[in-house]
């Protein structure tokens, strides 16, 4: 298991755009394993978490790992949103890079994302609601954008314990 340290809010690398990867490269496969291990460890310790982006572990490469319980699980290399609905919704967003902070953001209700799988094959996913917002959050990481940058207002911040009641 290669659990990596998750960068925290304030680390300038989190605001740095990522570079494309060769989806079939051994280095990309190793990065995917590290992301999956880090995601599993975080979930085990904190009890939440559905996905992680490479910049969050200091790798400025366009790779995310998604593992939604009972649903979609995959590594997405070089993902990009190619279509999104005009219909939007607001939600409280959280992030491994500031796990005790919640941020109110606005996201597209539906997105279409194109990416390469770990074999380099082109794939497309049409996502709605929870998965759509999750993919938008993770792809933002690849572009050096954090949920705090998308806050709907200066008062759109709260501690996790206040929002989740824990």
MDTraj code that builds the backbone (N, CA, C; nanometers):
import mdtraj as md
import numpy as np

residues = "UNK UNK UNK UNK UNK UNK UNK UNK UNK UNK UNK UNK UNK UNK UNK UNK UNK UNK UNK UNK UNK UNK UNK UNK UNK UNK UNK UNK UNK UNK UNK UNK UNK UNK UNK UNK UNK UNK UNK UNK UNK UNK UNK UNK UNK UNK UNK UNK UNK UNK UNK UNK UNK UNK UNK UNK UNK UNK UNK UNK UNK UNK UNK UNK UNK UNK UNK UNK UNK UNK UNK UNK UNK UNK UNK UNK UNK UNK UNK UNK UNK UNK UNK UNK UNK UNK UNK UNK UNK UNK UNK UNK UNK UNK UNK UNK UNK UNK UNK UNK UNK UNK UNK UNK UNK UNK UNK UNK UNK UNK UNK UNK UNK UNK UNK UNK UNK UNK UNK UNK UNK UNK UNK UNK UNK UNK UNK UNK UNK UNK UNK UNK UNK UNK UNK UNK UNK UNK UNK UNK UNK UNK UNK UNK UNK UNK UNK UNK UNK UNK UNK UNK UNK UNK UNK UNK UNK UNK UNK UNK UNK UNK UNK UNK UNK UNK".split()
xyz = np.array([
    [0.0849, -0.1179, 0.0000],
    [0.0000, 0.0000, 0.0000],
    [0.0887, 0.1232, 0.0000],
    [0.0629, 0.2165, -0.0900],
    [0.1429, 0.3386, -0.1020],
    [0.0565, 0.4595, -0.0727],
    [0.0208, 0.4733, 0.0518],
    [-0.0578, 0.5893, 0.0925],
    [0.0322, 0.7127, 0.0876],
    [-0.0189, 0.8190, 0.0281],
    [0.0583, 0.9426, 0.0167],
    [-0.0047, 1.0509, 0.1039],
    [0.0760, 1.1498, 0.1378],
    [0.0292, 1.2641, 0.2161],
    [-0.0589, 1.3525, 0.1284],
    [-0.1717, 1.3945, 0.1816],
    [-0.2630, 1.4832, 0.1090],
    [-0.2254, 1.6274, 0.1391],
    [-0.2015, 1.7049, 0.0328],
    [-0.1679, 1.8458, 0.0491],
    [-0.2855, 1.9198, 0.1112],
    [-0.2553, 2.0162, 0.1952],
    [-0.3593, 2.0914, 0.2648],
    [-0.3708, 2.2337, 0.2106],
    [-0.4892, 2.2916, 0.2306],
    [-0.5195, 2.4270, 0.1859],
    [-0.4067, 2.5214, 0.2263],
    [-0.3575, 2.5976, 0.1314],
    [-0.2456, 2.6874, 0.1527],
    [-0.1223, 2.6442, 0.0748],
    [-0.1153, 2.5160, 0.0382],
    [-0.0033, 2.4663, -0.0425],
    [-0.0244, 2.5135, -0.1867],
    [0.0703, 2.5901, -0.2382],
    [0.0562, 2.6510, -0.3712],
    [0.0381, 2.5491, -0.4823],
    [0.0852, 2.4276, -0.4639],
    [0.0692, 2.3257, -0.5689],
    [-0.0770, 2.2963, -0.5980],
    [-0.1649, 2.3176, -0.5000],
    [-0.3069, 2.2918, -0.5226],
    [-0.3677, 2.3878, -0.6246],
    [-0.3053, 2.5025, -0.6465],
    [-0.3555, 2.5999, -0.7440],
    [-0.2776, 2.5958, -0.8752],
    [-0.2014, 2.4898, -0.8961],
    [-0.1200, 2.4765, -1.0170],
    [-0.1879, 2.3805, -1.1143],
    [-0.2127, 2.4230, -1.2381],
    [-0.2741, 2.3322, -1.3356],
    [-0.1850, 2.2105, -1.3633],
    [-0.2487, 2.0985, -1.3907],
    [-0.1787, 1.9724, -1.4152],
    [-0.1521, 1.9505, -1.5628],
    [-0.0541, 1.8642, -1.5890],
    [-0.0171, 1.8312, -1.7267],
    [-0.0776, 1.6961, -1.7662],
    [-0.1012, 1.6762, -1.8958],
    [-0.1546, 1.5480, -1.9426],
    [-0.0569, 1.4336, -1.9138],
    [-0.1115, 1.3133, -1.9103],
    [-0.0306, 1.1939, -1.8855],
    [-0.0457, 1.0952, -2.0003],
    [0.0463, 1.0016, -2.0073],
    [0.0333, 0.8855, -2.0946],
    [-0.0397, 0.7807, -2.0113],
    [-0.1638, 0.7564, -2.0438],
    [-0.2479, 0.6684, -1.9627],
    [-0.1900, 0.5278, -1.9504],
    [-0.1112, 0.4826, -2.0482],
    [-0.0579, 0.3465, -2.0472],
    [0.0782, 0.3346, -1.9810],
    [0.1364, 0.4451, -1.9390],
    [0.2711, 0.4428, -1.8814],
    [0.2725, 0.3768, -1.7436],
    [0.3822, 0.3123, -1.7122],
    [0.3985, 0.2483, -1.5809],
    [0.3893, 0.3520, -1.4693],
    [0.4417, 0.4716, -1.4934],
    [0.4363, 0.5772, -1.3914],
    [0.2917, 0.6175, -1.3630],
    [0.2075, 0.6175, -1.4650],
    [0.0664, 0.6499, -1.4455],
    [-0.0028, 0.5397, -1.3663],
    [0.0277, 0.4151, -1.3966],
    [-0.0301, 0.3028, -1.3215],
    [0.0101, 0.3107, -1.1742],
    [0.1350, 0.3470, -1.1479],
    [0.1809, 0.3605, -1.0092],
    [0.1080, 0.4748, -0.9395],
    [0.0884, 0.5853, -1.0114],
    [0.0154, 0.6989, -0.9553],
    [-0.1287, 0.6592, -0.9232],
    [-0.1929, 0.5852, -1.0120],
    [-0.3300, 0.5388, -0.9883],
    [-0.3360, 0.4525, -0.8625],
    [-0.2403, 0.3630, -0.8452],
    [-0.2372, 0.2788, -0.7242],
    [-0.2210, 0.3645, -0.5986],
    [-0.1309, 0.4632, -0.6054],
    [-0.1114, 0.5512, -0.4901],
    [-0.2384, 0.6295, -0.4583],
    [-0.3069, 0.6784, -0.5617],
    [-0.4314, 0.7521, -0.5401],
    [-0.5378, 0.6610, -0.4784],
    [-0.5514, 0.5394, -0.5303],
    [-0.6509, 0.4460, -0.4767],
    [-0.6194, 0.4117, -0.3313],
    [-0.4925, 0.3893, -0.3003],
    [-0.4530, 0.3573, -0.1626],
    [-0.4766, 0.4755, -0.0691],
    [-0.4455, 0.5958, -0.1162],
    [-0.4650, 0.7157, -0.0348],
    [-0.6133, 0.7401, -0.0104],
    [-0.6953, 0.7225, -0.1139],
    [-0.8405, 0.7369, -0.1003],
    [-0.8955, 0.6359, 0.0008],
    [-0.8537, 0.5110, -0.0103],
    [-0.9017, 0.4077, 0.0820],
    [-0.8604, 0.4382, 0.2258],
    [-0.7389, 0.4833, 0.2450],
    [-0.6912, 0.5148, 0.3801],
    [-0.7688, 0.6328, 0.4385],
    [-0.7924, 0.7358, 0.3582],
    [-0.8669, 0.8527, 0.4053],
    [-1.0086, 0.8107, 0.4453],
    [-1.0727, 0.7331, 0.3605],
    [-1.2088, 0.6864, 0.3902],
    [-1.2115, 0.6047, 0.5177],
    [-1.1104, 0.5208, 0.5358],
    [-1.1039, 0.4384, 0.6550],
    [-1.0881, 0.5207, 0.7823],
    [-1.0111, 0.6276, 0.7742],
    [-0.9863, 0.7123, 0.8909],
    [-1.0974, 0.8129, 0.9158],
    [-1.1476, 0.8759, 0.8094],
    [-1.2418, 0.9865, 0.8243],
    [-1.3876, 0.9479, 0.8008],
    [-1.4105, 0.8341, 0.7356],
    [-1.5469, 0.7891, 0.7140],
    [-1.6183, 0.8540, 0.5971],
    [-1.5471, 0.9280, 0.5148],
    [-1.6072, 0.9858, 0.3946],
    [-1.4998, 0.9985, 0.2876],
    [-1.5445, 1.0267, 0.1658],
    [-1.4531, 1.0453, 0.0538],
    [-1.4887, 0.9532, -0.0606],
    [-1.5063, 1.0132, -0.1780],
    [-1.5481, 0.9355, -0.2951],
    [-1.4476, 0.9393, -0.4083],
    [-1.3545, 1.0359, -0.4047],
    [-1.2604, 1.0489, -0.5160],
    [-1.1415, 1.1329, -0.4717],
    [-1.0357, 1.1247, -0.5497],
    [-0.9155, 1.2026, -0.5219],
    [-0.8465, 1.2355, -0.6544],
    [-0.7864, 1.3529, -0.6597],
    [-0.7144, 1.3982, -0.7788],
    [-0.5645, 1.3985, -0.7509],
    [-0.4861, 1.3697, -0.8526],
    [-0.3407, 1.3606, -0.8379],
    [-0.2766, 1.4845, -0.7739],
    [-0.3210, 1.6071, -0.8073],
    [-0.2577, 1.7231, -0.7431],
    [-0.2693, 1.7224, -0.5906],
    [-0.3692, 1.6531, -0.5382],
    [-0.3866, 1.6499, -0.3932],
    [-0.2764, 1.5718, -0.3225],
    [-0.2031, 1.4900, -0.3974],
    [-0.0885, 1.4212, -0.3389],
    [0.0426, 1.4755, -0.3974],
    [0.0338, 1.5937, -0.4580],
    [0.1536, 1.6608, -0.5082],
    [0.1972, 1.6200, -0.6472],
    [0.1186, 1.5378, -0.7156],
    [0.1501, 1.4953, -0.8521],
    [0.0685, 1.5817, -0.9480],
    [0.1330, 1.6725, -1.0162],
    [0.0616, 1.7673, -1.1026],
    [0.0354, 1.7053, -1.2395],
    [-0.0460, 1.6004, -1.2360],
    [-0.0807, 1.5246, -1.3553],
    [-0.2320, 1.5051, -1.3604],
    [-0.2852, 1.4932, -1.4824],
    [-0.4296, 1.4887, -1.5036],
    [-0.4836, 1.3465, -1.4839],
    [-0.4925, 1.3087, -1.3561],
    [-0.5433, 1.1764, -1.3187],
    [-0.6310, 1.1915, -1.1951],
    [-0.7471, 1.1262, -1.1991],
    [-0.8315, 1.1175, -1.0797],
    [-0.8732, 0.9723, -1.0607],
    [-0.9010, 0.9376, -0.9370],
    [-0.9554, 0.8058, -0.9043],
    [-1.0876, 0.8287, -0.8345],
    [-1.1909, 0.7628, -0.8848],
    [-1.3261, 0.7755, -0.8321],
    [-1.3704, 0.6381, -0.7820],
    [-1.4263, 0.6350, -0.6630],
    [-1.4788, 0.5108, -0.6076],
    [-1.6047, 0.5446, -0.5295],
    [-1.7153, 0.5440, -0.6000],
    [-1.8438, 0.5768, -0.5391],
    [-1.9063, 0.4466, -0.4897],
    [-1.9299, 0.4337, -0.3589],
    [-1.9860, 0.3091, -0.3054],
    [-2.1122, 0.2662, -0.3806],
    [-2.1130, 0.1403, -0.4225],
    [-2.2290, 0.0854, -0.4917],
    [-2.2453, 0.1377, -0.6332],
    [-2.1408, 0.1994, -0.6886],
    [-2.1563, 0.2577, -0.8215],
    [-2.0273, 0.2620, -0.8999],
    [-1.9975, 0.3769, -0.9532],
    [-1.8879, 0.3989, -1.0448],
    [-1.7526, 0.3924, -0.9737],
    [-1.6587, 0.3158, -1.0286],
    [-1.5226, 0.3104, -0.9755],
    [-1.4271, 0.3048, -1.0941],
    [-1.3342, 0.4001, -1.0998],
    [-1.2428, 0.4028, -1.2136],
    [-1.1308, 0.5023, -1.1919],
    [-1.0262, 0.4835, -1.2719],
    [-0.9218, 0.5845, -1.2854],
    [-0.9500, 0.6582, -1.4155],
    [-0.9500, 0.7904, -1.4086],
    [-0.9741, 0.8730, -1.5265],
    [-0.8469, 0.9502, -1.5576],
    [-0.7906, 0.9250, -1.6743],
    [-0.6701, 0.9945, -1.7182],
    [-0.7083, 1.1003, -1.8209],
    [-0.6526, 1.2171, -1.8054],
    [-0.6767, 1.3296, -1.8965],
    [-0.8258, 1.3597, -1.9155],
    [-0.9023, 1.3606, -1.8065],
    [-1.0466, 1.3855, -1.8205],
    [-1.0755, 1.5312, -1.8533],
    [-1.1882, 1.5497, -1.9221],
    [-1.2332, 1.6862, -1.9507],
    [-1.3841, 1.6854, -1.9683],
    [-1.4455, 1.7935, -1.9205],
    [-1.5894, 1.8107, -1.9398],
    [-1.6107, 1.8579, -2.0825],
    [-1.6924, 1.7841, -2.1580],
    [-1.7192, 1.8214, -2.2967],
    [-1.8600, 1.8773, -2.3145],
    [-1.9434, 1.8601, -2.2115],
    [-2.0777, 1.9160, -2.2174],
    [-2.1304, 1.9237, -2.0744],
    [-2.2104, 2.0265, -2.0485],
    [-2.2744, 2.0377, -1.9174],
    [-2.4096, 2.1032, -1.9331],
    [-2.4978, 2.0703, -1.8432],
    [-2.6323, 2.1261, -1.8479],
    [-2.6303, 2.2719, -1.8053],
    [-2.7273, 2.3454, -1.8542],
    [-2.7443, 2.4829, -1.8062],
    [-2.8055, 2.4840, -1.6672],
    [-2.8769, 2.3763, -1.6361],
    [-2.9402, 2.3656, -1.5053],
    [-2.8323, 2.3470, -1.3988],
    [-2.8404, 2.4280, -1.2933],
    [-2.7392, 2.4287, -1.1880],
    [-2.8047, 2.3984, -1.0538],
    [-2.7217, 2.3635, -0.9579],
    [-2.7710, 2.3468, -0.8216],
    [-2.6604, 2.3826, -0.7236],
    [-2.7004, 2.4167, -0.6015],
    [-2.6049, 2.4494, -0.4963],
    [-2.5934, 2.3338, -0.3992],
    [-2.4767, 2.3190, -0.3423],
    [-2.4534, 2.2151, -0.2429],
    [-2.3371, 2.2543, -0.1538],
    [-2.3294, 2.1885, -0.0387],
    [-2.2140, 2.2014, 0.0482],
    [-2.1079, 2.1043, -0.0025],
    [-1.9931, 2.1575, -0.0393],
    [-1.8825, 2.0793, -0.0937],
    [-1.7757, 2.0627, 0.0139],
    [-1.7086, 1.9493, 0.0100],
    [-1.5964, 1.9285, 0.1006],
    [-1.4779, 1.8772, 0.0204],
    [-1.3638, 1.8651, 0.0867],
    [-1.2416, 1.8316, 0.0150],
    [-1.1405, 1.7719, 0.1115],
    [-1.0664, 1.6726, 0.0652],
    [-0.9609, 1.6128, 0.1474],
    [-0.8551, 1.7159, 0.1861],
    [-0.8400, 1.8193, 0.1065],
    [-0.7362, 1.9198, 0.1325],
    [-0.7793, 2.0245, 0.2346],
    [-0.9055, 2.0202, 0.2751],
    [-0.9547, 2.0999, 0.3892],
    [-1.0745, 2.0244, 0.4477],
    [-1.0458, 1.9087, 0.5108],
    [-1.1516, 1.8153, 0.5489],
    [-1.2495, 1.8642, 0.6551],
    [-1.2170, 1.9660, 0.7298],
    [-1.3086, 2.0144, 0.8328],
    [-1.3898, 2.1352, 0.7874],
    [-1.3684, 2.1798, 0.6635],
    [-1.4350, 2.2974, 0.6097],
    [-1.5322, 2.2569, 0.5005],
    [-1.6507, 2.3140, 0.5028],
    [-1.7495, 2.2937, 0.3972],
    [-1.7660, 2.4271, 0.3242],
    [-1.7865, 2.4189, 0.1928],
    [-1.7993, 2.5382, 0.1099],
    [-1.9243, 2.5242, 0.0242],
    [-2.0091, 2.6248, 0.0256],
    [-2.1295, 2.6240, -0.0580],
    [-2.0881, 2.6649, -0.1985],
    [-2.1142, 2.5771, -0.2976],
    [-2.0765, 2.6024, -0.4366],
    [-2.1957, 2.5759, -0.5277],
    [-2.1820, 2.6197, -0.6513],
    [-2.2823, 2.5922, -0.7535],
    [-2.2179, 2.5041, -0.8601],
    [-2.2899, 2.4021, -0.9026],
    [-2.2401, 2.3089, -1.0036],
    [-2.3475, 2.2818, -1.1084],
    [-2.3029, 2.2356, -1.2248],
    [-2.3962, 2.1895, -1.3277],
    [-2.4611, 2.0601, -1.2810],
    [-2.5876, 2.0449, -1.3080],
    [-2.6617, 1.9257, -1.2645],
    [-2.6190, 1.8006, -1.3433],
    [-2.5803, 1.8187, -1.4697],
    [-2.5375, 1.7072, -1.5537],
    [-2.4114, 1.7459, -1.6301],
    [-2.3212, 1.6496, -1.6456],
    [-2.2007, 1.6701, -1.7255],
    [-2.1703, 1.5457, -1.8080],
    [-2.1025, 1.5674, -1.9170],
    [-2.0442, 1.4591, -1.9963],
    [-1.8934, 1.4774, -1.9880],
    [-1.8242, 1.3723, -1.9479],
    [-1.6798, 1.3764, -1.9313],
    [-1.6166, 1.2725, -2.0236],
    [-1.5173, 1.3157, -2.1002],
    [-1.4373, 1.2242, -2.1811],
    [-1.3039, 1.2054, -2.1117],
    [-1.2528, 1.0841, -2.1163],
    [-1.1254, 1.0530, -2.0520],
    [-1.0644, 0.9292, -2.1160],
    [-0.9431, 0.8978, -2.0753],
    [-0.8780, 0.7739, -2.1156],
    [-0.8751, 0.6813, -1.9947],
    [-0.9028, 0.5529, -2.0182],
    [-0.8900, 0.4574, -1.9089],
    [-0.7429, 0.4166, -1.8957],
    [-0.7164, 0.3230, -1.8057],
    [-0.5778, 0.2832, -1.7789],
    [-0.5123, 0.2082, -1.8946],
    [-0.5900, 0.1706, -1.9935],
    [-0.5353, 0.1078, -2.1142],
    [-0.5160, 0.2098, -2.2259],
    [-0.5553, 0.3345, -2.2004],
    [-0.5433, 0.4391, -2.3011],
    [-0.6635, 0.4481, -2.3926],
    [-0.7677, 0.3700, -2.3658],
    [-0.8882, 0.3711, -2.4496],
    [-0.9764, 0.4902, -2.4133],
    [-1.0303, 0.5538, -2.5162],
    [-1.1199, 0.6671, -2.4946],
    [-1.2513, 0.6196, -2.4330],
    [-1.2968, 0.6922, -2.3313],
    [-1.4203, 0.6596, -2.2611],
    [-1.5016, 0.7867, -2.2423],
    [-1.6306, 0.7689, -2.2214],
    [-1.7208, 0.8805, -2.1932],
    [-1.8126, 0.8395, -2.0790],
    [-1.8380, 0.9336, -1.9895],
    [-1.9358, 0.9091, -1.8841],
    [-2.0325, 1.0264, -1.8806],
    [-2.1608, 0.9939, -1.8779],
    [-2.2655, 1.0935, -1.8581],
    [-2.3063, 1.0837, -1.7122],
    [-2.2875, 1.1921, -1.6391],
    [-2.3123, 1.1910, -1.4951],
    [-2.4171, 1.2953, -1.4586],
    [-2.4951, 1.2620, -1.3569],
    [-2.5965, 1.3529, -1.3042],
    [-2.5809, 1.3660, -1.1540],
    [-2.6318, 1.4779, -1.1026],
    [-2.6431, 1.5002, -0.9583],
    [-2.5116, 1.4773, -0.8848],
    [-2.5108, 1.3797, -0.7895],
    [-2.3945, 1.3589, -0.7037],
    [-2.2675, 1.3271, -0.7821],
    [-2.2772, 1.2375, -0.8788],
    [-2.1585, 1.2023, -0.9562],
    [-2.1127, 1.3195, -1.0429],
    [-2.2078, 1.3948, -1.0964],
    [-2.1724, 1.5123, -1.1773],
    [-2.0958, 1.6145, -1.0943],
    [-2.1448, 1.6433, -0.9739],
    [-2.0756, 1.7423, -0.8915],
    [-1.9397, 1.6897, -0.8474],
    [-1.9300, 1.5595, -0.8202],
    [-1.8026, 1.5017, -0.7805],
    [-1.6998, 1.5139, -0.8928],
    [-1.7395, 1.4797, -1.0133],
    [-1.6464, 1.4906, -1.1262],
    [-1.6037, 1.6353, -1.1495],
    [-1.6976, 1.7292, -1.1371],
    [-1.6615, 1.8704, -1.1534],
    [-1.5607, 1.9131, -1.0472],
    [-1.5810, 1.8683, -0.9245],
    [-1.4889, 1.9014, -0.8149],
    [-1.3490, 1.8479, -0.8458],
    [-1.3408, 1.7212, -0.8854],
    [-1.2099, 1.6596, -0.9097],
    [-1.1420, 1.7186, -1.0332],
    [-1.2184, 1.7445, -1.1389],
    [-1.1580, 1.8055, -1.2569],
    [-1.1107, 1.9476, -1.2282],
    [-1.1812, 2.0193, -1.1407],
    [-1.1321, 2.1505, -1.0972],
    [-0.9918, 2.1381, -1.0386],
    [-0.9685, 2.0348, -0.9569],
    [-0.8350, 2.0142, -0.8997],
    [-0.7286, 2.0072, -1.0093],
    [-0.7609, 1.9414, -1.1192],
    [-0.6640, 1.9279, -1.2279],
    [-0.6331, 2.0612, -1.2946],
    [-0.7253, 2.1550, -1.2820],
    [-0.7065, 2.2885, -1.3401],
    [-0.6575, 2.3903, -1.2376],
    [-0.6245, 2.3447, -1.1177],
    [-0.5755, 2.4351, -1.0139],
    [-0.6844, 2.5196, -0.9505],
    [-0.8063, 2.4672, -0.9479],
    [-0.9205, 2.5382, -0.8897],
    [-0.9708, 2.4582, -0.7698],
    [-0.9917, 2.5267, -0.6583],
    [-1.0419, 2.4622, -0.5377],
    [-1.1856, 2.5062, -0.5113],
    [-1.2565, 2.4280, -0.4319],
    [-1.3942, 2.4639, -0.3970],
    [-1.3999, 2.6017, -0.3333],
    [-1.2974, 2.6400, -0.2564],
    [-1.2981, 2.7732, -0.1948],
    [-1.2985, 2.8828, -0.3009],
    [-1.2453, 2.8532, -0.4192],
    [-1.2466, 2.9503, -0.5295],
    [-1.3850, 2.9628, -0.5916],
    [-1.4707, 2.8656, -0.5691],
    [-1.6050, 2.8618, -0.6284],
    [-1.7155, 2.8961, -0.5283],
    [-1.6799, 2.9418, -0.4108],
    [-1.7799, 2.9741, -0.3086],
    [-1.8829, 3.0718, -0.3652],
    [-2.0106, 3.0469, -0.3348],
    [-2.1177, 3.1300, -0.3900],
    [-2.1263, 3.2673, -0.3247],
    [-2.0628, 3.2827, -0.2083],
    [-2.0604, 3.4127, -0.1421],
    [-1.9504, 3.4122, -0.0362],
    [-1.9172, 3.5293, 0.0173],
    [-1.8165, 3.5332, 0.1245],
    [-1.8615, 3.4615, 0.2520],
    [-1.9907, 3.4351, 0.2662],
    [-2.0431, 3.3655, 0.3846],
    [-2.0742, 3.2186, 0.3569],
    [-2.0217, 3.1656, 0.2491],
    [-2.0527, 3.0296, 0.2072],
    [-1.9547, 2.9272, 0.2641],
    [-1.9143, 2.9472, 0.3885],
    [-1.8178, 2.8579, 0.4527],
    [-1.8724, 2.8158, 0.5886],
    [-1.8490, 2.6913, 0.6244],
    [-1.8919, 2.6422, 0.7557],
    [-1.8038, 2.5244, 0.7941],
    [-1.7966, 2.4991, 0.9219],
    [-1.7243, 2.3833, 0.9702],
    [-1.8077, 2.2577, 0.9468],
    [-1.7424, 2.1476, 0.9160],
    [-1.8100, 2.0208, 0.8890],
    [-1.9034, 1.9824, 1.0047],
    [-1.8593, 2.0036, 1.1278],
    [-1.9403, 1.9650, 1.2439],
    [-2.0726, 2.0416, 1.2498],
    [-2.0761, 2.1637, 1.1964],
    [-2.1994, 2.2425, 1.1958],
    [-2.2940, 2.1899, 1.0870],
    [-2.2409, 2.1624, 0.9692],
    [-2.3235, 2.1180, 0.8566],
    [-2.3680, 1.9727, 0.8729],
    [-2.2757, 1.8861, 0.9113],
    [-2.3047, 1.7421, 0.9191],
    [-2.3557, 1.7011, 1.0571],
    [-2.3453, 1.7900, 1.1566],
    [-2.3951, 1.7583, 1.2890],
    [-2.3114, 1.6556, 1.3630],
    [-2.1839, 1.6463, 1.3241],
    [-2.0990, 1.5464, 1.3916],
    [-2.0058, 1.6084, 1.4906],
])
top = md.Topology()
chain = top.add_chain()
for i, resn in enumerate(residues, 1):
    res = top.add_residue(resn, chain, resSeq=i)
    for name in ("N", "CA", "C"):
        top.add_atom(name, md.element.get_by_symbol(name[0]), res)
traj = md.Trajectory(xyz[None], top)
